[in-house]
Amino acid sequence: MCSDNILLKKGLYPYIGETLARYLWLYAKLRVSNHSTKNHFSYCINKMKLRLFAFVLFTLNFNPVQQSKAQLLNDPAAMKTIQKSLDRIYNLEFAEAQKLIDRIEVQYPGHPVSHILDSFVLFWKYLPVKDHKTMSKVYVQHLNKCLDAVDKKFGKDSKDPEAVFYTMVARGYLAMMYNYNGEMLSAASEGKKAYNAFTEGLKLTNKNPEFYFTSGMYNYYVEVYPEEHPIVKPLLIFFKSGDKELGLRQIEIGTRLGTITKAESCFYLAHIFTKYENKTEKAASFMQKLVDWYPQNPLYAMKYAEALLLAGRFDQAEDKLNMIKKISTGFYPGAYQTFQGLVFEKSLRNDQAAKTCYLASLKLPHDSQYTEEYISIAYAGLARIAHREGDKAKAKAYYKKCLEKAEYRALVAEAKAYK
């Protein structure tokens, strides 16, 4: 385990993750297409940084600077209520969460935190909120109300710690929403404002266990992404170098010492162990923590089932599969069909039933953030079945389709190895 001094020497970096990776890849494609001018280069780099900092706001949520003198942030009872409301939201107990949010509003009338909490309710209640046109507008309204509340309470462009923090949060969420909607100029504009607030906020921080998660994510992803996409390596001169092993240790510390970021640390550590490290047993152990804490959260159940199935623990996944099966909307039916295909193929040795499930999964909706990899898992399953049926041409075709979506290292290696 790293000491605090070592962690501080390495720096408390923000979350780079998949979000920054998308911008690195976008910019790399622009360079290859000969569309990169000096100004455009600067613009793209800003967008990458802004998106990066926007997402860290999503993960940090509501526990920014414990050392600040801001009233609410130094009110242990209020902070405990906020944490309880988050626990209710993660467990999809929205009515109970709203009661706690209302209590905060009574105690701190007109405070921007209430609007942030309201927006977080919508984020989880309508997951993914970007796909709900009406609710996404309400979501954006809450974020703008937060910014208005900051101006009214602290004054425009205030350097007060609370003002800086809530500006950072609201701007970051707005940048994410614009990004999801493909409004890149608006996303970059909001992200820049979030970035300015974030850098101001960094001056107010000292030691805070919530930053184990963000620094760990940075240290890990800034090293692993160029391994996957060498074309972006020239862009990394704009970022400090990382340390993958240190990053993993930091995120793991976050699962134990973090409060607000504890759940996010578990979720993304499981994702890393599945996607890059091919250590599905470890992924399952961290997802188990989440389903124990939040048994009513189907997203966590889905990701836990995935880890168990990829680890070959089919019987243990049955309970979570039954939970997912009951959800007939969104991306869950597609996930269920992929998972059931794995059960039929690898546990029950029933290729025909597995093929039916895999094909059904490909016809169902998937989400780019949460279930797109299940498309590649289905294609890989179909490729294996085609190979066993003696149809190598079809197997190659399915593996080619798999590679169009696959990002998990183990799956990419399997598809590329097929001759």
Secondary structure as GFF3:
##gff-version 3
##sequence-region A 1 419
A	DSSP	alpha_helix	4	10	.	.	.	ID=ss1
A	DSSP	alpha_helix	17	32	.	.	.	ID=ss2
A	DSSP	alpha_helix	38	60	.	.	.	ID=ss3
A	DSSP	three_ten_helix	72	74	.	.	.	ID=ss4
A	DSSP	alpha_helix	76	90	.	.	.	ID=ss5
A	DSSP	alpha_helix	94	107	.	.	.	ID=ss6
A	DSSP	alpha_helix	112	125	.	.	.	ID=ss7
A	DSSP	three_ten_helix	129	131	.	.	.	ID=ss8
A	DSSP	alpha_helix	133	154	.	.	.	ID=ss9
A	DSSP	alpha_helix	161	180	.	.	.	ID=ss10
A	DSSP	alpha_helix	184	202	.	.	.	ID=ss11
A	DSSP	alpha_helix	211	228	.	.	.	ID=ss12
A	DSSP	three_ten_helix	230	238	.	.	.	ID=ss13
A	DSSP	alpha_helix	244	257	.	.	.	ID=ss14
A	DSSP	alpha_helix	262	275	.	.	.	ID=ss15
A	DSSP	alpha_helix	280	293	.	.	.	ID=ss16
A	DSSP	alpha_helix	298	310	.	.	.	ID=ss17
A	DSSP	alpha_helix	314	325	.	.	.	ID=ss18
A	DSSP	alpha_helix	332	342	.	.	.	ID=ss19
A	DSSP	pi_helix	343	347	.	.	.	ID=ss20
A	DSSP	alpha_helix	351	362	.	.	.	ID=ss21
A	DSSP	alpha_helix	373	388	.	.	.	ID=ss22
A	DSSP	alpha_helix	392	405	.	.	.	ID=ss23
A	DSSP	alpha_helix	409	417	.	.	.	ID=ss24
###
